[in-house]
Amino acid sequence: MEMRSLGATGVELSVIGLGAWAMGGPWEYGWGPTDDDASIATIHRALDLGINWIDTAAAYGLGHAEDVIQRALKGRHERVFIATKCGMVWDYQGVVNNDLRPKSIRAEVEASLRRLGVDVIDLYQIHWPDPEEKAPLEESWGTMADLVKEGKVRFIGASNFDVEDMERCRPIHPLASLQPPYNMLRRGVEDAILPYCKQHNIGVIPYSPMASGLLTEGFDIEHTAPDDWRRRDFGEATLRRASAVVAKLRPLAERHNATVAQVAVAWVLRRPEVSSAIVGARRVWQVEQNAGAAAVRLTEADLGEIEAILSDAT
């Protein structure tokens, strides 16, 4: 498994990271029912394949994904780098809202430490900027920096931030990483965010490199669970475009003895700013396929062909 540096941290991450979003099970942004035993087996297989880090969040299954990770890592001897997130909190009815007030962040970190069963969190990230700004972002980031000083977390980063958000935070404490959405169907980070991260040595760990499953050959919205968030959020135009891209990528994938999904992940990894791609899985065969993406090497000719395919599918 290829390793890359996470920005200026000195940490080496496998270029494929295991995303635990779907392992959380049902919640507002869940992927339908999940099997904890299968999730635990998936984590074990990921470690066996050389994947050395897991990305999760407190909100995934309202704490459940973090609990599953703790159960999976009991008795394992590998040093696993764990990244989790704060800022999305839920009430007794399971309704999730943004909250980045210092008091809330502190309550969240203690809950995540307990659920994960660790003394320190390797990478603690703000999940989303708070559109209502219950607290100024600078105050929230200052609290995150205090958690580093107190030894509760090793590094701090952000998810879904834009350049302006990072500019507000960076003078207070360095960002170890940024976690943006990035895939063939969603390329907005290429214009300003990736160059900014390169300039300031911020590690980039994109999520949804397979566009939440759309860039896979077996995806069918009608066969997803009734409470799968993708049924609600993906419109017909997006589904049509994804289907067209997948169909045109098949010959290229076959030339590499790879799947379209593996090509999609390799395409994200082509960018030198990317430290690792977060690829979700909750079954052993999925993580085995994901790990195989690390071996796909796209040539300049391949990249030109992909660019033409994406241009035609707009």
QUISUL-V16129 format. One record per residue. RES is the residue in three letters. PHI is phi in whole degrees, 0 to 359 (* if undefined). BURIAL is I if it has 9 or more other C-alpha atoms within 8 Angstrom, else O. Layout:
# QUISUL-V16129
res,phi,burial
RES,PHI,BURIAL
RES,PHI,BURIAL
This chain:
# QUISUL-V16129
res,phi,burial
MET,*,I
GLU,294,O
MET,242,O
ARG,223,I
SER,285,I
LEU,267,I
GLY,54,I
ALA,263,I
THR,284,O
GLY,85,O
VAL,277,O
GLU,255,O
LEU,251,I
SER,296,I
VAL,292,I
ILE,251,I
GLY,252,I
LEU,270,I
GLY,270,I
ALA,255,I
TRP,307,I
ALA,291,I
MET,290,I
GLY,290,I
GLY,80,I
PRO,295,I
TRP,193,I
GLU,304,O
TYR,244,O
GLY,276,I
TRP,249,I
GLY,93,I
PRO,300,O
THR,224,I
ASP,248,O
ASP,299,O
ASP,297,O
ALA,293,I
SER,297,I
ILE,295,I
ALA,298,I
THR,295,I
ILE,297,I
HIS,300,I
ARG,293,I
ALA,302,I
LEU,296,I
ASP,297,O
LEU,275,I
GLY,99,O
ILE,286,I
ASN,248,I
TRP,209,I
ILE,232,I
ASP,250,I
THR,217,I
ALA,201,I
ALA,302,I
ALA,287,I
TYR,294,I
GLY,70,I
LEU,54,I
GLY,97,I
HIS,292,I
ALA,298,I
GLU,298,I
ASP,297,I
VAL,298,I
ILE,297,I
GLN,302,I
ARG,297,O
ALA,291,I
LEU,272,O
LYS,298,O
GLY,85,O
ARG,274,O
HIS,257,O
GLU,293,O
ARG,274,O
VAL,256,O
PHE,277,I
ILE,248,I
ALA,245,I
THR,222,I
LYS,221,I
CYS,229,I
GLY,107,I
MET,243,I
VAL,245,I
TRP,232,I
ASP,263,O
TYR,293,O
GLN,266,O
GLY,83,O
VAL,278,O
VAL,262,I
ASN,222,O
ASN,286,I
ASP,203,I
LEU,246,I
ARG,291,I
PRO,309,I
LYS,299,O
SER,290,I
ILE,301,I
ARG,294,I
ALA,294,O
GLU,293,I
VAL,295,I
GLU,294,O
ALA,294,O
SER,291,I
LEU,303,I
ARG,292,O
ARG,294,I
LEU,283,I
GLY,69,O
VAL,236,O
ASP,272,O
VAL,213,I
ILE,266,I
ASP,294,I
LEU,224,I
TYR,249,I
GLN,237,I
ILE,285,I
HIS,290,I
TRP,216,I
PRO,297,I
ASP,277,I
PRO,297,O
GLU,270,O
GLU,46,I
LYS,301,O
ALA,226,I
PRO,303,O
LEU,302,I
GLU,300,I
GLU,291,I
SER,297,I
TRP,292,I
GLY,298,I
THR,294,I
MET,301,I
ALA,297,I
ASP,297,O
LEU,295,I
VAL,293,I
LYS,300,O
GLU,277,O
GLY,80,O
LYS,278,I
VAL,223,I
ARG,272,I
PHE,223,I
ILE,234,I
GLY,212,I
ALA,218,I
SER,237,I
ASN,66,I
PHE,273,I
ASP,258,O
VAL,298,I
GLU,299,O
ASP,299,I
MET,295,I
GLU,296,O
ARG,289,I
CYS,270,I
ARG,301,I
PRO,294,O
ILE,277,I
HIS,197,I
PRO,299,O
LEU,274,I
ALA,287,I
SER,202,I
LEU,232,I
GLN,244,I
PRO,256,I
PRO,286,I
TYR,202,I
ASN,197,I
MET,299,I
LEU,265,O
ARG,218,O
ARG,245,O
GLY,302,O
VAL,291,I
GLU,292,O
ASP,288,O
ALA,233,O
ILE,290,I
LEU,296,I
PRO,300,I
TYR,296,I
CYS,295,I
LYS,297,I
GLN,300,O
HIS,255,O
ASN,55,O
ILE,259,I
GLY,294,I
VAL,248,I
ILE,234,I
PRO,295,I
TYR,251,I
SER,59,I
PRO,296,I
MET,259,I
ALA,55,I
SER,56,O
GLY,97,O
LEU,295,I
LEU,267,I
THR,228,I
GLU,285,O
GLY,260,O
PHE,287,O
ASP,213,O
ILE,303,O
GLU,287,O
HIS,257,O
THR,276,I
ALA,297,O
PRO,303,O
ASP,258,I
ASP,289,I
TRP,300,I
ARG,293,O
ARG,299,I
ARG,275,O
ASP,261,O
PHE,266,O
GLY,275,O
GLU,299,O
ALA,297,O
THR,296,O
LEU,297,I
ARG,296,O
ARG,296,I
ALA,300,I
SER,299,I
ALA,294,I
VAL,295,I
VAL,301,I
ALA,299,O
LYS,282,I
LEU,277,I
ARG,304,I
PRO,300,O
LEU,296,I
ALA,299,I
GLU,297,I
ARG,297,O
HIS,263,O
ASN,52,O
ALA,231,I
THR,268,I
VAL,300,I
ALA,300,I
GLN,295,I
VAL,297,I
ALA,299,I
VAL,290,I
ALA,299,I
TRP,296,I
VAL,295,I
LEU,289,I
ARG,295,O
ARG,280,O
PRO,293,O
GLU,290,I
VAL,278,I
SER,280,I
SER,195,I
ALA,258,I
ILE,274,I
VAL,238,I
GLY,286,I
ALA,200,I
ARG,220,I
ARG,224,I
VAL,301,I
TRP,297,O
GLN,292,I
VAL,290,I
GLU,296,I
GLN,296,I
ASN,301,I
ALA,298,I
GLY,296,I
ALA,296,I
ALA,295,I
ALA,267,O
VAL,279,I
ARG,245,O
LEU,274,I
THR,277,O
GLU,299,O
ALA,295,O
ASP,300,I
LEU,296,I
GLY,295,O
GLU,295,O
ILE,296,I
GLU,301,O
ALA,295,O
ILE,299,I
LEU,293,I
SER,294,O
ASP,291,O
ALA,267,O
THR,287,O
